[in-house]
Structure formats: C-alpha cells, structure tokens
Amino acid sequence: MNNRLKTLFAAKQKGLLSVYFTAGFPALNDTEEIILELERNGVDLIEVGMPFSDPLADGPTIQASSAVALKNGMTITKLFEQLQHIRQKTQVPLVLMGYLNPVMQYGMERFGRKASEIGIDGVILPDLPLHQYVEEYKELFERYNLSKIFLITPQTPEQRIREIDSQSNGFIYMVSSASTTGKTVGLGEQSQAYFRRVANMQLQNPGVIGFGIHDKESFASACNHASGAIIGSAFVKALQQEGSLQKNIQSFIQSIRN
C-alpha cells in the first residue's frame, strides 16, 4: 500500500471522509484550490476525477461536470501540470479516478510514472477488469507505488470480493447499490445487509462506501459499516452554488461533519 494511504488507514479506522470532485470543474484551474480547501476543512482523502466523455458509472451530476471540464480544456496532461507541485503544499492522500480509455491514450507506463512523480497515491479505473490488471498492469502499478483500488457492489460474489481483496493494496471501494453515482435514496436495508456481509468477511483491506452518500445522515450511516465514506455528486453540486469556492466548500464539509 502507498505510504500516505497506509498512514491514513492506520491512524483512522472510523469516520474517514473522502471527497470526489471532477478536475477542471467549475473552472479549468480550480483543481489545486479545491484540494487545498478540502484539506483545510478536514477531509481525509481526496479523489480527483479525470473527466471522460462516456463515464458509465456516473450519474447526471458528475456526467455534466465532466462535460464542462472537457469543454474547459481539461486533459490528463493538463491535470498533471496542475498537480506538478501539489506535494510541496499538502500531504493529504490523493487518488485519481477515471476511465481506462483516456489513460490508455495517454500511455499506461507514462501515466504511472507521471502519477508517481507528482505524488499520487492510488488510482481507480472502474472499467479496468481485475484479470487484465493482474496480467498486464499490476507490476507497473507496484513499480510506481500506486495503489489500485477496485469497486465491489451488492451483487459481487464472495469469491470475487476475496480475489479483489488479495490483489488490492489501498482500500476497497464499496458501491452502496447497483446504480450510478448521485442517487440519493438513502441506504436501505438491502445496502445495510450487504455492508454487514462484507464486514463479516474480515478483509485485509479497509472498506470505504460510496454512491448515494450525500448528507450528514447517510455519511454517518455508512461509517457504521466501514472505515469511511465517499461523497461525490453532492459535493460537485455544492461547487456550483453562488459565492466563492472557499465558502461553498467550507459550508458543505461542515454540513457533513457537524
């Protein structure tokens, strides 16, 4: 596991808040400011979205933010430029989340090397199959000290979860329900049963719950069953409010944490 992630999960086994935002949104050059502001407001882990034109797992809010970011001119090359000196300013764990296609176009080896150089801790690529990762890219990720984080859902069979656990070295992203991001129906009994089932498996990697976590209540509920939870769509919406980024970020994080 990457050191910053390892340190975080060793220090904090419960109540960990992870926040996702789309790089290049609302404005092209907001990336660094959003990261630093999230850290100032006590966020434990930050997921930076690499926008893509066909984001399969994302609901309308994140899809729309991706479209704006791409229109603003965001690319992987641009993102790496923006994050070039980020480690001089913060040690908060940073995970890149996106889709395989743009990364393949950039070049997997070049991507790994560059991400490692600027101090990225992990990568989430929902459409990279486990077997392909193990056969083709695992050695590369390990060489560049990048944790590969996999998603599981309520439909993932136990054997598959154990296989993912054995190949993971960061955390396991537990998708709360079989839908896209941004659904705010709350975590029903079905979700709760799935969280308990995974907790009882006593996996070696910590679990962090995402999809549908949008307020104080859903965050607290998810934290009962895992090391923490990830908020994406609700935060992306908050970034679009009137007023300064700083103020919007501050009031949103306070509404979750207080």
C-alpha positions as CSV (number, residue, x, y, z in Angstrom):
1,M,0.0,0.0,0.0
2,N,1.2,3.5,-0.7
3,N,2.6,5.2,2.4
4,R,0.1,8.1,2.7
5,L,-2.9,5.7,2.4
6,K,-1.3,3.3,4.8
7,T,-0.7,6.1,7.3
8,L,-4.2,7.4,7.0
9,F,-5.9,4.0,7.5
10,A,-3.6,3.1,10.4
11,A,-4.4,6.4,12.1
12,K,-8.1,6.4,11.4
13,Q,-10.1,3.3,11.3
14,K,-13.5,5.0,11.5
15,G,-15.3,8.1,10.2
16,L,-13.0,8.8,7.4
17,L,-14.3,11.4,4.9
18,S,-13.3,11.0,1.3
19,V,-14.5,13.6,-1.3
20,Y,-14.6,13.3,-5.0
21,F,-14.6,16.2,-7.5
22,T,-14.1,16.5,-11.3
23,A,-10.8,18.1,-12.2
24,G,-11.3,21.2,-14.4
25,F,-14.7,22.0,-12.9
26,P,-16.3,24.5,-12.2
27,A,-13.3,26.3,-13.9
28,L,-10.2,24.8,-15.5
29,N,-7.7,26.0,-12.9
30,D,-9.7,25.3,-9.8
31,T,-8.1,21.9,-9.1
32,E,-5.4,22.9,-6.7
33,E,-7.6,25.4,-4.8
34,I,-10.3,22.7,-4.3
35,I,-7.7,20.2,-3.0
36,L,-6.2,22.6,-0.5
37,E,-9.5,23.9,0.7
38,L,-10.8,20.4,1.2
39,E,-7.7,19.6,3.3
40,R,-8.2,22.8,5.3
41,N,-11.7,21.7,6.1
42,G,-10.5,18.3,7.5
43,V,-11.2,16.0,4.5
44,D,-9.1,12.8,4.9
45,L,-8.8,11.5,1.4
46,I,-9.4,13.3,-2.0
47,E,-10.4,11.6,-5.2
48,V,-9.7,13.7,-8.3
49,G,-11.9,12.8,-11.3
50,M,-10.3,12.7,-14.7
51,P,-13.2,13.7,-16.9
52,F,-14.2,11.4,-19.8
53,S,-16.9,11.8,-22.4
54,D,-18.6,8.5,-21.7
55,P,-18.5,8.0,-17.9
56,L,-20.5,4.8,-17.5
57,A,-20.6,4.6,-13.7
58,D,-21.5,8.3,-13.2
59,G,-24.9,9.8,-12.8
60,P,-26.1,13.1,-14.4
61,T,-24.4,15.4,-11.9
62,I,-20.9,14.0,-12.5
63,Q,-21.5,13.5,-16.2
64,A,-22.4,17.1,-16.5
65,S,-19.3,18.2,-14.6
66,S,-17.2,16.0,-16.9
67,A,-18.7,17.7,-19.9
68,V,-18.0,21.2,-18.6
69,A,-14.4,20.2,-17.6
70,L,-13.7,18.8,-21.0
71,K,-15.1,21.9,-22.6
72,N,-12.9,24.0,-20.3
73,G,-9.9,22.1,-21.8
74,M,-9.1,19.6,-19.0
75,T,-6.9,16.6,-20.1
76,I,-4.7,14.2,-18.2
77,T,-1.7,16.2,-19.4
78,K,-3.2,19.4,-18.1
79,L,-4.1,17.8,-14.8
80,F,-0.6,16.5,-14.2
81,E,0.7,20.1,-14.9
82,Q,-1.7,21.5,-12.4
83,L,-0.6,18.9,-9.7
84,Q,3.1,19.2,-10.5
85,H,3.9,20.9,-7.2
86,I,1.0,19.7,-5.0
87,R,3.2,17.8,-2.6
88,Q,5.0,21.0,-1.6
89,K,1.7,22.2,-0.3
90,T,-0.2,19.2,1.1
91,Q,0.3,15.6,2.2
92,V,-3.4,14.6,2.0
93,P,-3.8,11.3,0.2
94,L,-4.8,11.8,-3.5
95,V,-6.4,9.2,-5.7
96,L,-7.1,9.7,-9.4
97,M,-10.4,8.3,-10.6
98,G,-11.4,7.9,-14.2
99,Y,-11.8,5.5,-17.1
100,L,-9.4,3.3,-19.0
101,N,-9.7,4.9,-22.4
102,P,-8.1,8.3,-21.7
103,V,-5.4,6.6,-19.7
104,M,-4.6,4.1,-22.4
105,Q,-4.4,7.0,-24.9
106,Y,-2.0,8.9,-22.6
107,G,0.0,5.7,-22.2
108,M,-0.2,3.4,-19.2
109,E,3.6,3.4,-18.5
110,R,3.8,7.2,-18.9
111,F,0.7,7.7,-16.7
112,G,2.1,5.5,-13.9
113,R,5.5,7.3,-14.0
114,K,4.0,10.8,-14.0
115,A,1.4,10.0,-11.3
116,S,4.2,8.6,-9.1
117,E,6.4,11.7,-9.8
118,I,3.8,14.1,-8.6
119,G,2.9,12.1,-5.5
120,I,-0.5,10.4,-6.5
121,D,-1.3,7.6,-4.0
122,G,-3.8,5.5,-5.9
123,V,-5.9,5.0,-9.0
124,I,-9.5,4.0,-9.5
125,L,-10.4,2.8,-13.0
126,P,-13.9,1.2,-12.8
127,D,-13.7,-0.3,-16.3
128,L,-10.3,-2.0,-15.9
129,P,-11.2,-5.7,-15.3
130,L,-9.4,-7.4,-12.5
131,H,-7.8,-10.2,-14.7
132,Q,-6.5,-7.6,-17.1
133,Y,-5.0,-5.6,-14.3
134,V,-3.3,-8.6,-12.8
135,E,-2.0,-9.9,-16.2
136,E,-0.9,-6.6,-17.8
137,Y,-0.6,-3.7,-15.3
138,K,-0.1,-4.9,-11.7
139,E,3.7,-4.9,-12.0
140,L,3.6,-1.4,-13.4
141,F,1.4,-0.1,-10.6
142,E,3.6,-1.7,-7.9
143,R,6.8,-0.3,-9.5
144,Y,5.3,3.2,-9.3
145,N,3.9,2.6,-5.8
146,L,0.4,3.3,-6.9
147,S,-2.4,1.6,-5.0
148,K,-5.0,0.1,-7.4
149,I,-8.5,0.5,-5.9
150,F,-11.3,-1.8,-7.1
151,L,-15.1,-1.4,-6.8
152,I,-17.4,-4.0,-5.4
153,T,-21.2,-3.9,-5.4
154,P,-24.0,-5.7,-3.5
155,Q,-24.0,-8.2,-6.5
156,T,-20.3,-9.1,-6.3
157,P,-20.0,-12.8,-5.2
158,E,-17.9,-13.6,-2.1
159,Q,-15.2,-15.4,-4.0
160,R,-14.8,-12.4,-6.3
161,I,-14.6,-10.0,-3.3
162,R,-11.8,-12.2,-1.8
163,E,-10.0,-12.2,-5.1
164,I,-10.2,-8.4,-5.3
165,D,-9.1,-8.1,-1.7
166,S,-6.0,-10.3,-2.4
167,Q,-5.0,-8.1,-5.4
168,S,-5.7,-4.7,-3.8
169,N,-3.4,-2.6,-1.8
170,G,-5.2,0.5,-0.6
171,F,-8.9,0.2,0.2
172,I,-11.9,-1.4,-1.3
173,Y,-14.5,0.9,-2.8
174,M,-17.8,-0.5,-1.7
175,V,-20.5,0.8,-4.1
176,S,-23.6,1.1,-1.9
177,S,-26.2,0.0,-4.5
178,A,-26.3,-1.2,-8.1
179,S,-26.9,2.2,-9.6
180,T,-24.9,5.2,-10.9
181,T,-23.5,7.9,-8.7
182,G,-25.7,10.6,-7.3
183,K,-28.8,8.6,-6.4
184,T,-30.0,9.9,-3.0
185,V,-32.5,7.3,-2.0
186,G,-30.6,6.6,1.3
187,L,-29.0,3.4,2.4
188,G,-31.9,0.9,2.8
189,E,-32.0,-2.5,4.5
190,Q,-30.6,-4.2,1.4
191,S,-27.5,-1.9,1.5
192,Q,-27.1,-2.4,5.2
193,A,-27.2,-6.2,4.8
194,Y,-24.5,-6.1,2.2
195,F,-22.3,-3.9,4.3
196,R,-22.6,-6.3,7.2
197,R,-21.9,-9.3,4.9
198,V,-18.7,-7.6,3.7
199,A,-17.7,-6.6,7.3
200,N,-18.1,-10.2,8.4
201,M,-15.7,-11.3,5.7
202,Q,-12.8,-9.6,7.6
203,L,-11.0,-8.5,4.5
204,Q,-7.4,-7.4,4.7
205,N,-8.1,-4.0,3.0
206,P,-10.3,-1.4,4.7
207,G,-13.7,-0.7,3.0
208,V,-14.9,2.8,2.1
209,I,-18.5,3.2,1.0
210,G,-19.5,5.4,-2.0
211,F,-22.5,6.2,-4.2
212,G,-25.6,7.8,-2.6
213,I,-23.7,9.4,0.3
214,H,-25.0,12.9,0.2
215,D,-25.5,14.3,3.7
216,K,-24.7,14.0,7.4
217,E,-27.1,11.2,7.9
218,S,-26.1,9.0,5.0
219,F,-22.4,9.6,5.8
220,A,-22.9,8.6,9.5
221,S,-24.8,5.5,8.4
222,A,-22.1,4.4,6.0
223,C,-19.4,4.9,8.6
224,N,-21.2,2.5,10.9
225,H,-20.3,-0.3,8.5
226,A,-16.9,0.7,7.0
227,S,-13.8,2.8,7.6
228,G,-15.4,5.8,5.9
229,A,-17.5,7.1,3.1
230,I,-17.0,8.9,-0.2
231,I,-19.1,11.9,-1.3
232,G,-19.1,12.9,-4.9
233,S,-22.2,14.2,-6.7
234,A,-23.5,16.2,-3.6
235,F,-20.1,17.9,-3.4
236,V,-20.0,18.6,-7.2
237,K,-23.4,20.2,-6.8
238,A,-22.2,22.3,-3.9
239,L,-19.3,23.7,-6.1
240,Q,-22.0,25.2,-8.4
241,Q,-23.6,27.3,-5.8
242,E,-23.4,31.1,-5.8
243,G,-20.5,32.5,-3.8
244,S,-16.8,31.7,-3.6
245,L,-15.4,28.2,-3.9
246,Q,-13.9,28.6,-0.5
247,K,-17.2,29.4,1.2
248,N,-19.1,26.6,-0.7
249,I,-16.5,24.0,0.2
250,Q,-16.4,25.1,3.9
251,S,-20.2,25.1,4.3
252,F,-20.6,21.8,2.6
253,I,-18.0,19.9,4.6
254,Q,-19.4,21.5,7.8
255,S,-22.8,20.2,6.9
256,I,-21.4,16.7,6.7
257,R,-19.1,16.7,9.7
258,N,-21.0,18.7,12.3
